[in-house]
């Protein structure tokens, strides 16, 4: 059962709350908190109290928080491409192995014995 105030506002109160939260996280308050977090992490790393992996997670989290809008817009625009907009190249021909040249088989090829021809033996 939906409350009467929610129906009267047309569902706008939830959207307004989400917009307020977005403004808080991405506005000047969010930027201030991120700057203070990165500064404190830098001081803790310099003094040796914080490992690099844990500080990298915090820096990565700040990066994702502030660039999430750009990343989402890029994904949406990439998925909105119609198949006709994507350039198509000619198909690659199937692999056809070349026929090997017939080679005379010599099991003694490369043997250490010297090669003597018939005319050498008669002399």
C-alpha positions in Angstrom: 0.0 0.0 0.0 1.4 3.3 -1.1 1.1 6.3 1.3 -1.0 9.3 0.3 1.8 11.8 0.5 3.8 9.7 -2.0 0.9 9.7 -4.4 0.3 13.4 -3.9 3.8 14.3 -4.7 3.9 12.2 -7.8 7.0 10.3 -6.6 9.1 13.4 -6.8 10.3 13.1 -3.2 12.4 10.1 -3.9 14.0 11.7 -7.0 14.7 14.9 -5.0 16.4 12.9 -2.3 18.6 11.1 -4.9 19.5 14.4 -6.5 20.4 15.9 -3.1 22.6 12.9 -2.3 24.3 13.2 -5.7 24.9 16.9 -5.2 26.4 16.2 -1.8 28.7 13.4 -3.0 29.9 15.2 -6.2 29.7 18.8 -4.9 32.1 20.9 -2.9 31.6 18.8 0.2 32.5 15.6 -1.6 35.6 17.1 -3.2 36.7 18.5 0.2 36.3 15.0 1.8 38.2 13.4 -1.0 41.1 15.9 -0.8 41.4 15.4 2.9 41.3 11.6 2.5 44.1 11.6 -0.1 46.2 14.1 2.0 45.9 12.0 5.1 46.7 8.8 3.1 49.8 10.5 1.8 50.9 11.5 5.2 50.3 8.0 6.6 52.2 6.5 3.6 55.2 8.9 4.2 55.3 8.0 7.9 55.1 4.2 7.1 51.8 3.5 8.8 49.8 2.6 5.7 50.7 0.0 3.0 50.6 1.0 -0.6 47.8 -1.4 -1.6 45.3 0.0 0.9 46.1 3.6 -0.1 45.7 2.6 -3.8 42.2 1.4 -3.1 41.2 4.7 -1.6 42.7 6.7 -4.5 40.9 4.3 -7.0 37.7 4.8 -5.1 37.9 8.6 -5.4 38.7 8.3 -9.1 35.7 6.1 -9.7 33.4 8.4 -7.7 34.3 11.5 -9.6 34.6 10.0 -13.0 31.5 7.7 -12.8 29.4 10.1 -14.9 31.9 10.3 -17.6 32.4 6.5 -17.7 28.6 6.0 -17.8 28.1 8.5 -20.6 30.9 6.7 -22.6 29.3 3.3 -22.1 25.9 4.6 -23.1 27.2 6.3 -26.2 29.2 3.2 -27.2 26.1 1.0 -26.8 23.9 3.4 -28.7 25.8 2.8 -32.0 23.7 1.2 -34.6 25.2 -1.8 -36.4 25.1 0.2 -39.6 27.4 2.9 -38.0 30.2 0.4 -37.3 32.6 0.1 -40.3 32.8 -3.4 -41.7 35.9 -4.7 -43.4 36.0 -7.5 -46.0 36.0 -11.0 -44.5 39.3 -12.7 -44.0 39.7 -15.7 -46.4 39.9 -19.1 -44.9 43.3 -20.6 -44.3 44.5 -22.9 -47.0 47.7 -24.6 -46.3 50.2 -24.6 -49.2 51.1 -28.0 -50.7 54.6 -29.0 -49.7 57.1 -29.5 -52.5 58.1 -33.1 -53.0 61.6 -33.8 -51.7 63.7 -36.8 -52.5 64.3 -38.7 -49.3 67.9 -39.4 -48.3 68.3 -41.2 -45.0 72.1 -40.6 -45.0 72.0 -36.9 -45.7 74.4 -35.1 -43.5 76.4 -38.2 -42.6 80.0 -37.8 -41.6 81.3 -40.2 -44.2 82.9 -38.5 -47.2 81.2 -38.7 -50.5 83.1 -40.7 -53.1 82.0 -40.7 -56.6 82.5 -43.7 -59.0 85.3 -42.1 -60.9 87.3 -41.5 -57.7 87.3 -45.2 -56.9 88.7 -46.2 -60.2 91.8 -44.0 -60.0 
